[in-house]
Amino acid sequence: MVTFRFLLRALLILIGPGALFLHLFPLVSFAAPAVAASHPAALKIGVLAPLSGPYAAGGTSFVQAATLAVDQANAEGGVSGQRVTIVVGDTQGRVDVAKAEALRLVSREKVSALVGAYLSEETVGAMEVAAAHRTVLLVPVAATAEITDKVREEHARYRYVFRVGYSLPQWAEMIGAFLSDRKVRRYAFVGAGIRWNRELGETLERIVAPREITPVYTAYYSAGNPAFDTVAVAAAAASPDIVILADPGRNSVSFLKRLRESAPTLPALSIGGALGDARLAASVPLSAPVYVQAAAWRGVSPAATAYVERYEHRYGSPPVGYSDTLPYDAVTVLVAAWRKAGSAAAEAVVPVLERGTFAGVAGMYRFDAAHQAQWGTGAGALRGTFVQWERDGARIVFPPR
């Protein structure tokens, strides 16, 4: 009987050991379980946004923007051939829920990075999870100075946190430049009774003081149970040159309608959000100018116009330029950093974010030492835009272009 050992020795003589190995094990070069385990089929981004509660409208548009960015990334080939997906956590506008959802996304869903949250309070909570688990967190809209203060003061712990959107001081600086351009000297400031609205009111007062612009009335209503009448009447009675509406939610639309009854010729400036929606803005009397601040708007640049058209085609209406735009840029910046780093690992991505320049809908993003994107009025800064609603749509009025 011819044995297997005899046949094996004969084959080794005839074709050589290397060829025999490939003949017997032709798939060995494709079997790499260790590599496959470290490179999942898709890279996951955890998105934190309120999909229920009083801020659900903003949270929904937040997720829509992030979804568009992921679709665009995958249309471009993903990251080193890997698809990108998002996993959403509903923060409900609550700090405890935001922290719990961030933890779930990191520990159970195994996301490679986080984008969020919506409110400043939520985001400060999510920061702790990102720091503890050494997970990159990109912040699109939460504006409290505490976020970048923590990065600056405890850099080793919070080095994974980067803010794409504008901080409250930057926001106030841009508003101040607009008020100066409009020759405003007295303003009323009305917002919701939430943390960042109050902080913006305080910061704006400090920032515009050197310009000799002063607040003559300040008030905050309850986001859940607003009482507009008293505030609207008092704001009008203070005789400001303009009323600044700090609430990005739909309550700002209702308040402006009530204000128009008391002071039909008093201009108003929305710091962004619901009043950037053409459908909602159309319900407000235009007996006086209605201005809206935005990170980007149709016509500002080819990239901004292309994004607006893509968003409108997908969701049926154009974006308002804030919570439905900055999350798109946050995901876009994150994906670009993954590509430049050649990895989604936080330790590889953080240095790339710190040193790189990244293109977005709003312009070119660069981060300072506190991991804050450079917005403002200085050279090379992202400037945002201010538009004025007219009967046939919105017109860009500032900065001059």
QUIVEN-V756396 format. One record per residue. RES is the residue in three letters. PHI is phi in whole degrees, 0 to 359 (* if undefined). OMEGA is omega in degrees with one decimal (none if undefined). BURIAL is # if it has 24 or more other ideal C-beta (glycine too) atoms within 12 Angstrom, else .. Layout:
res	phi	omega	burial
RES	PHI	OMEGA	BURIAL
RES	PHI	OMEGA	BURIAL
This chain:
res	phi	omega	burial
MET	*	178.8	.
VAL	278	-176.3	.
THR	273	178.2	.
PHE	297	-179.3	.
ARG	297	179.7	.
PHE	294	178.7	.
LEU	296	-179.3	.
LEU	296	179.8	.
ARG	295	179.5	.
ALA	294	179.2	.
LEU	295	178.6	.
LEU	298	179.9	.
ILE	291	-173.9	.
LEU	285	-171.0	.
ILE	241	176.4	.
GLY	90	-175.9	.
PRO	293	-178.0	.
GLY	295	-179.3	.
ALA	295	179.2	.
LEU	296	178.8	.
PHE	300	179.9	.
LEU	292	179.8	.
HIS	293	-176.7	.
LEU	279	-175.3	.
PHE	229	-173.7	.
PRO	293	-175.5	.
LEU	261	-172.9	.
VAL	298	-177.7	.
SER	290	-180.0	.
PHE	263	-177.1	.
ALA	264	-180.0	.
ALA	223	-173.7	.
PRO	300	-179.1	.
ALA	294	179.3	.
VAL	292	-179.2	.
ALA	299	-179.1	.
ALA	292	-178.0	.
SER	274	178.9	.
HIS	235	-178.2	.
PRO	295	-177.6	.
ALA	299	-179.4	.
ALA	217	173.5	#
LEU	270	-176.0	#
LYS	258	171.9	#
ILE	246	176.0	#
GLY	274	-178.5	#
VAL	250	-179.2	#
LEU	254	-178.4	#
ALA	202	177.9	#
PRO	281	178.2	#
LEU	258	173.3	#
SER	219	-177.1	.
GLY	94	-172.7	#
PRO	292	-177.6	#
TYR	248	-176.2	#
ALA	296	-179.3	.
ALA	297	177.7	#
GLY	294	178.7	#
GLY	294	179.2	#
THR	296	179.4	#
SER	293	174.9	#
PHE	302	-179.1	#
VAL	293	177.9	#
GLN	300	179.3	#
ALA	295	178.8	#
ALA	298	178.5	#
THR	297	177.6	#
LEU	299	-179.6	#
ALA	295	178.1	#
VAL	294	177.3	#
ASP	301	179.7	#
GLN	295	179.0	#
ALA	299	-179.7	#
ASN	289	176.2	.
ALA	295	179.0	.
GLU	270	177.9	.
GLY	106	179.0	.
GLY	72	179.5	#
VAL	238	-177.6	#
SER	53	178.1	.
GLY	86	178.8	.
GLN	269	175.5	#
ARG	287	177.1	.
VAL	247	177.6	#
THR	228	174.3	#
ILE	241	172.9	#
VAL	237	-170.6	#
VAL	259	172.5	#
GLY	243	179.6	#
ASP	278	-177.3	#
THR	278	-179.9	#
GLN	61	-177.2	#
GLY	74	-175.7	#
ARG	239	-177.1	#
VAL	297	-177.0	#
ASP	298	179.4	.
VAL	291	179.8	#
ALA	300	178.6	#
LYS	295	-179.8	#
ALA	295	179.5	#
GLU	291	176.3	#
ALA	299	178.8	#
LEU	296	178.5	#
ARG	298	-177.9	#
LEU	296	-177.7	#
VAL	284	-172.2	#
SER	274	-176.9	.
ARG	264	-178.2	.
GLU	278	177.9	#
LYS	58	178.0	.
VAL	290	179.9	#
SER	274	179.7	#
ALA	200	178.1	#
LEU	242	171.7	#
VAL	232	-179.6	#
GLY	150	-2.4	#
ALA	260	-175.8	#
TYR	259	177.5	#
LEU	280	178.4	#
SER	298	-178.9	#
GLU	301	179.2	#
GLU	299	-173.9	#
THR	293	177.1	#
VAL	300	176.2	#
GLY	293	179.4	#
ALA	295	178.0	#
MET	302	-178.0	#
GLU	295	177.6	#
VAL	293	-180.0	#
ALA	300	-179.2	#
ALA	294	-177.5	#
ALA	295	-176.5	.
HIS	255	177.1	#
ARG	51	-178.1	#
THR	244	179.2	#
VAL	296	177.4	#
LEU	233	174.2	#
LEU	257	-174.2	#
VAL	256	-178.0	#
PRO	274	-170.4	#
VAL	232	-178.8	#
ALA	299	-166.0	#
ALA	243	-176.1	#
THR	303	179.5	#
ALA	293	-178.9	#
GLU	301	-177.5	#
ILE	298	-178.7	#
THR	285	174.6	#
ASP	299	179.2	#
LYS	297	179.1	#
VAL	298	-178.3	#
ARG	293	-173.2	.
GLU	276	-180.0	.
GLU	230	-171.2	.
HIS	298	-177.7	.
ALA	299	-178.4	.
ARG	278	-171.7	.
TYR	255	-176.9	#
ARG	294	-178.6	#
TYR	273	-174.0	#
VAL	258	178.6	#
PHE	227	178.3	#
ARG	256	176.8	#
VAL	276	-179.4	#
GLY	285	-178.2	#
TYR	279	174.6	#
SER	281	179.3	#
LEU	299	176.1	#
PRO	299	177.6	#
GLN	294	178.6	#
TRP	301	-180.0	#
ALA	297	178.5	#
GLU	297	179.8	#
MET	292	177.0	#
ILE	296	179.5	#
GLY	300	178.3	#
ALA	296	178.2	#
PHE	294	-180.0	#
LEU	299	177.5	#
SER	297	179.8	#
ASP	297	179.6	.
ARG	272	179.3	#
LYS	63	178.4	.
VAL	281	175.5	#
ARG	238	-179.2	.
ARG	227	179.4	#
TYR	223	169.9	#
ALA	254	-178.1	#
PHE	238	-177.6	#
VAL	234	-179.4	#
GLY	212	174.6	#
ALA	275	-177.8	#
GLY	279	178.4	#
ILE	244	-169.8	#
ARG	307	-171.2	#
TRP	288	174.5	#
ASN	296	179.0	#
ARG	295	179.5	#
GLU	296	178.7	#
LEU	295	178.3	#
GLY	301	179.9	#
GLU	293	-178.0	#
THR	293	-180.0	#
LEU	298	179.8	#
GLU	302	-179.8	#
ARG	290	-176.1	.
ILE	291	-174.4	#
VAL	271	-178.9	#
ALA	304	178.1	.
PRO	296	177.2	.
ARG	274	-177.8	#
GLU	61	173.8	.
ILE	247	-173.9	#
THR	228	173.4	#
PRO	280	176.9	#
VAL	252	178.2	#
TYR	199	177.7	#
THR	222	178.7	#
ALA	207	178.6	#
TYR	227	178.6	#
TYR	257	178.6	#
SER	289	179.8	.
ALA	294	-177.5	#
GLY	275	-177.8	.
ASN	218	-172.6	.
PRO	287	174.2	#
ALA	243	-171.0	.
PHE	274	-169.1	#
ASP	304	-176.2	.
THR	298	-178.2	.
VAL	293	-179.0	#
ALA	297	-179.7	#
VAL	295	-178.8	.
ALA	293	178.4	#
ALA	297	179.7	#
ALA	294	-177.8	#
ALA	293	-179.8	.
ALA	284	177.4	#
SER	54	176.1	.
PRO	282	172.8	#
ASP	283	-178.1	#
ILE	200	173.6	#
VAL	252	177.9	#
ILE	264	-179.2	#
LEU	258	-174.0	#
ALA	270	-178.8	#
ASP	282	179.6	#
PRO	279	-176.7	#
GLY	275	-176.6	#
ARG	290	175.5	#
ASN	299	179.9	#
SER	295	178.2	#
VAL	293	179.3	#
SER	298	179.2	#
PHE	296	-178.5	#
LEU	297	176.3	#
LYS	299	178.9	#
ARG	292	178.6	#
LEU	297	179.6	#
ARG	298	178.0	#
GLU	292	-178.8	.
SER	275	-175.1	#
ALA	217	-174.1	#
PRO	295	-178.0	.
THR	253	-179.0	.
LEU	271	179.1	#
PRO	296	178.9	#
ALA	225	175.1	#
LEU	237	171.9	#
SER	269	179.9	#
ILE	283	176.4	#
GLY	128	178.2	#
GLY	111	-170.1	#
ALA	301	-178.5	#
LEU	286	170.6	#
GLY	275	178.5	#
ASP	277	-176.3	#
ALA	302	-178.0	#
ARG	291	178.8	.
LEU	284	179.6	#
ALA	298	-179.0	#
ALA	293	-179.3	.
SER	273	-177.0	.
VAL	260	176.4	#
PRO	300	-179.7	.
LEU	261	177.5	#
SER	290	174.6	.
ALA	215	-177.7	#
PRO	301	171.9	#
VAL	240	-179.4	#
TYR	255	177.3	#
VAL	225	175.3	#
GLN	268	-179.6	#
ALA	213	175.1	#
ALA	288	178.9	#
ALA	204	-176.5	#
TRP	207	176.8	#
ARG	304	178.6	#
GLY	96	178.9	#
VAL	291	-179.9	#
SER	202	175.4	#
PRO	302	-179.7	.
ALA	294	179.5	#
ALA	294	179.6	#
THR	296	179.3	.
ALA	298	179.4	.
TYR	295	179.7	#
VAL	302	-179.4	#
GLU	295	179.6	.
ARG	293	179.1	#
TYR	297	-179.1	#
GLU	296	178.7	.
HIS	296	-176.5	.
ARG	282	-170.1	.
TYR	247	172.3	.
GLY	93	176.9	.
SER	209	-178.4	.
PRO	289	178.6	#
PRO	287	179.0	#
VAL	271	174.4	#
GLY	88	-179.2	#
TYR	227	-176.3	#
SER	289	175.5	#
ASP	251	179.4	#
THR	231	-178.9	#
LEU	297	174.2	#
PRO	297	175.4	#
TYR	300	-179.5	#
ASP	293	178.8	#
ALA	298	178.5	#
VAL	294	179.6	#
THR	298	177.9	#
VAL	297	180.0	#
LEU	299	-179.6	#
VAL	297	178.4	#
ALA	298	178.7	#
ALA	293	175.3	#
TRP	302	-178.9	#
ARG	296	179.8	#
LYS	294	-179.0	#
ALA	283	-175.0	#
GLY	71	-176.4	.
SER	194	173.4	#
ALA	260	179.9	#
ALA	294	-175.4	.
ALA	303	-176.9	#
GLU	295	176.9	.
ALA	274	-173.6	.
VAL	279	-176.0	#
VAL	304	179.0	#
PRO	298	178.4	.
VAL	293	177.6	#
LEU	296	-178.4	#
GLU	293	-172.7	#
ARG	255	-169.5	.
GLY	271	172.3	#
THR	236	-170.7	.
PHE	228	-179.3	#
ALA	277	176.3	.
GLY	218	179.0	#
VAL	299	-177.0	#
ALA	279	-179.8	#
GLY	139	-177.8	#
MET	264	-177.4	#
TYR	263	171.5	#
ARG	225	-177.6	#
PHE	251	178.6	#
ASP	273	-175.4	#
ALA	296	177.5	.
ALA	267	179.3	#
HIS	64	176.2	#
GLN	257	174.2	#
ALA	299	-172.5	#
GLN	273	174.2	#
TRP	252	175.3	#
GLY	142	-177.4	#
THR	248	-178.4	#
GLY	283	179.9	.
ALA	298	177.5	.
GLY	80	-178.2	.
ALA	277	169.2	#
LEU	291	-170.9	#
ARG	252	-174.1	#
GLY	67	-178.6	#
THR	206	175.0	#
PHE	236	-180.0	#
VAL	239	175.3	#
GLN	239	178.4	#
TRP	286	173.9	#
GLU	233	-173.2	.
ARG	295	-179.3	.
ASP	253	177.9	.
GLY	130	-177.1	.
ALA	258	178.7	#
ARG	239	177.7	.
ILE	289	-177.0	#
VAL	241	-178.5	#
PHE	196	-5.6	#
PRO	290	176.8	.
PRO	299	-178.1	.
ARG	234	none	.
